Amino acid sequence: MEKVKLPKEVAKSIEDLREIGADNWDIVFTFASGDEYHNHLVEFAKEHTDRFLQALVNGYEIEMTPEEKVYEYYHEHTENSDEKVGVCRTLNLLGIKIEGVNTRCVRQQA
């Protein structure tokens, strides 16, 4: 079966519960009981029940945030400096700051 993608904070809650010995039943019970400590887990499970259960059974991968996607693209997929400058200009026009990208933008545009 294919692993599903989960938001980082949901995956972190599952990992925290696993570290204290929780099995799938314990995690589902946490979801069902509305445990406020793992509120984002509970909210995600309510909205995406099938995906949540698939993650428990089949495993999961952590979804990258939009900032992480841009960071990865900037560092791994931009082949030339014109492309990197384009990324920098776009981020600057949108007023978006991404650690490890914008700091390099200043050096490249100078």
TORMAR-542382 format. One record per residue (C-alpha): residue in three letters; residue number from 1; x, y, z. Coordinates in nm, 4 decimals, decimal comma, padded with zeros to 6 digits, always signed. Layout:
+------+-----+----------+----------+----------+
| rest |  nr |        u |        v |        w |
+------+-----+----------+----------+----------+
|  ALA | NUM |        X |        Y |        Z |
...
+------+-----+----------+----------+----------+
//
This chain:
+------+-----+----------+----------+----------+
| rest |  nr |        u |        v |        w |
+------+-----+----------+----------+----------+
|  MET |   1 | +00,0000 | +00,0000 | +00,0000 |
|  GLU |   2 | +00,1056 | +00,3542 | -00,0716 |
|  LYS |   3 | +00,2106 | +00,5848 | +00,2106 |
|  VAL |   4 | +00,0005 | +00,8966 | +00,2553 |
|  LYS |   5 | +00,1333 | +01,2468 | +00,3119 |
|  LEU |   6 | +00,0650 | +01,4176 | +00,6430 |
|  PRO |   7 | +00,1288 | +01,7714 | +00,7637 |
|  LYS |   8 | +00,4406 | +01,7981 | +00,9798 |
|  GLU |   9 | +00,2517 | +01,8765 | +01,3032 |
|  VAL |  10 | +00,0192 | +01,5768 | +01,2583 |
|  ALA |  11 | +00,3130 | +01,3435 | +01,1934 |
|  LYS |  12 | +00,4885 | +01,4868 | +01,5005 |
|  SER |  13 | +00,1858 | +01,4091 | +01,7188 |
|  ILE |  14 | +00,1755 | +01,0510 | +01,5912 |
|  GLU |  15 | +00,5487 | +01,0149 | +01,6563 |
|  ASP |  16 | +00,5120 | +01,1619 | +02,0067 |
|  LEU |  17 | +00,2353 | +00,9127 | +02,0837 |
|  ARG |  18 | +00,4402 | +00,6239 | +01,9414 |
|  GLU |  19 | +00,7351 | +00,7252 | +02,1637 |
|  ILE |  20 | +00,5221 | +00,6731 | +02,4741 |
|  GLY |  21 | +00,4144 | +00,3313 | +02,3486 |
|  ALA |  22 | +00,0857 | +00,4142 | +02,1785 |
|  ASP |  23 | -00,0357 | +00,1645 | +01,9215 |
|  ASN |  24 | -00,2913 | +00,2377 | +01,6485 |
|  TRP |  25 | -00,5835 | +00,1804 | +01,8873 |
|  ASP |  26 | -00,4400 | +00,4268 | +02,1409 |
|  ILE |  27 | -00,3922 | +00,6867 | +01,8678 |
|  VAL |  28 | -00,7448 | +00,6373 | +01,7347 |
|  PHE |  29 | -00,8753 | +00,6671 | +02,0906 |
|  THR |  30 | -00,6836 | +00,9947 | +02,1298 |
|  PHE |  31 | -00,8551 | +01,1155 | +01,8122 |
|  ALA |  32 | -01,1961 | +00,9919 | +01,9302 |
|  SER |  33 | -01,1635 | +01,1413 | +02,2787 |
|  GLY |  34 | -01,0781 | +01,4911 | +02,1553 |
|  ASP |  35 | -00,7507 | +01,5085 | +02,3507 |
|  GLU |  36 | -00,6612 | +01,8790 | +02,3479 |
|  TYR |  37 | -00,2871 | +01,8099 | +02,3738 |
|  HIS |  38 | -00,2996 | +01,6744 | +02,0198 |
|  ASN |  39 | -00,5666 | +01,9132 | +01,8935 |
|  HIS |  40 | -00,4191 | +01,9461 | +01,5412 |
|  LEU |  41 | -00,4113 | +01,5655 | +01,5171 |
|  VAL |  42 | -00,7756 | +01,5474 | +01,6208 |
|  GLU |  43 | -00,8807 | +01,8235 | +01,3786 |
|  PHE |  44 | -00,6910 | +01,6601 | +01,0922 |
|  ALA |  45 | -00,8405 | +01,3186 | +01,1711 |
|  LYS |  46 | -01,1925 | +01,4620 | +01,1774 |
|  GLU |  47 | -01,1491 | +01,6276 | +00,8382 |
|  HIS |  48 | -00,9447 | +01,3487 | +00,6752 |
|  THR |  49 | -01,0471 | +01,0319 | +00,8582 |
|  ASP |  50 | -00,9614 | +00,7854 | +00,5793 |
|  ARG |  51 | -00,6228 | +00,9471 | +00,5144 |
|  PHE |  52 | -00,5496 | +00,9494 | +00,8884 |
|  LEU |  53 | -00,6352 | +00,5800 | +00,9255 |
|  GLN |  54 | -00,4346 | +00,4903 | +00,6131 |
|  ALA |  55 | -00,1350 | +00,6702 | +00,7641 |
|  LEU |  56 | -00,1588 | +00,4634 | +01,0813 |
|  VAL |  57 | -00,1869 | +00,1354 | +00,8934 |
|  ASN |  58 | +00,0339 | +00,1906 | +00,5858 |
|  GLY |  59 | +00,2750 | +00,4540 | +00,7097 |
|  TYR |  60 | +00,3171 | +00,8130 | +00,6006 |
|  GLU |  61 | +00,5519 | +01,0719 | +00,4631 |
|  ILE |  62 | +00,5684 | +01,4294 | +00,5836 |
|  GLU |  63 | +00,4264 | +01,6924 | +00,3473 |
|  MET |  64 | +00,6631 | +01,9726 | +00,2693 |
|  THR |  65 | +00,5463 | +02,3254 | +00,3455 |
|  PRO |  66 | +00,5363 | +02,5712 | +00,0547 |
|  GLU |  67 | +00,8503 | +02,7358 | +00,1959 |
|  GLU |  68 | +01,0302 | +02,4009 | +00,2105 |
|  LYS |  69 | +00,9296 | +02,3304 | -00,1499 |
|  VAL |  70 | +01,0740 | +02,6641 | -00,2663 |
|  TYR |  71 | +01,3908 | +02,6045 | -00,0622 |
|  GLU |  72 | +01,4367 | +02,2612 | -00,2197 |
|  TYR |  73 | +01,3657 | +02,3934 | -00,5696 |
|  TYR |  74 | +01,6082 | +02,6821 | -00,5234 |
|  HIS |  75 | +01,8905 | +02,4616 | -00,3972 |
|  GLU |  76 | +01,8386 | +02,1454 | -00,6016 |
|  HIS |  77 | +01,6469 | +02,2265 | -00,9176 |
|  THR |  78 | +01,7614 | +02,5643 | -01,0410 |
|  GLU |  79 | +02,0255 | +02,4987 | -01,3031 |
|  ASN |  80 | +02,1410 | +02,8528 | -01,3779 |
|  SER |  81 | +02,1770 | +03,1869 | -01,2087 |
|  ASP |  82 | +01,8981 | +03,3485 | -01,4172 |
|  GLU |  83 | +01,6550 | +03,0945 | -01,2754 |
|  LYS |  84 | +01,7764 | +03,1639 | -00,9219 |
|  VAL |  85 | +01,7408 | +03,5380 | -00,9754 |
|  GLY |  86 | +01,3854 | +03,4758 | -01,0964 |
|  VAL |  87 | +01,3041 | +03,2895 | -00,7760 |
|  CYS |  88 | +01,4565 | +03,5726 | -00,5715 |
|  ARG |  89 | +01,2694 | +03,8452 | -00,7567 |
|  THR |  90 | +00,9407 | +03,6578 | -00,7232 |
|  LEU |  91 | +00,9883 | +03,6134 | -00,3481 |
|  ASN |  92 | +01,0827 | +03,9799 | -00,3081 |
|  LEU |  93 | +00,7815 | +04,0965 | -00,5112 |
|  LEU |  94 | +00,5533 | +03,8861 | -00,2929 |
|  GLY |  95 | +00,7268 | +03,9998 | +00,0259 |
|  ILE |  96 | +00,8086 | +03,6419 | +00,1221 |
|  LYS |  97 | +01,1172 | +03,5634 | +00,3287 |
|  ILE |  98 | +01,2539 | +03,2094 | +00,3229 |
|  GLU |  99 | +01,5611 | +03,1333 | +00,5301 |
|  GLY | 100 | +01,8440 | +03,0087 | +00,3111 |
|  VAL | 101 | +01,6945 | +03,1518 | -00,0069 |
|  ASN | 102 | +01,6460 | +03,5250 | +00,0444 |
|  THR | 103 | +01,9864 | +03,5635 | +00,2102 |
|  ARG | 104 | +02,1444 | +03,4202 | -00,1030 |
|  CYS | 105 | +01,9232 | +03,6386 | -00,3233 |
|  VAL | 106 | +02,0897 | +03,9565 | -00,2014 |
|  ARG | 107 | +02,4338 | +03,8246 | -00,2950 |
|  GLN | 108 | +02,3225 | +03,7063 | -00,6389 |
|  GLN | 109 | +02,1437 | +04,0260 | -00,7372 |
|  ALA | 110 | +02,4299 | +04,2516 | -00,6294 |
+------+-----+----------+----------+----------+
//
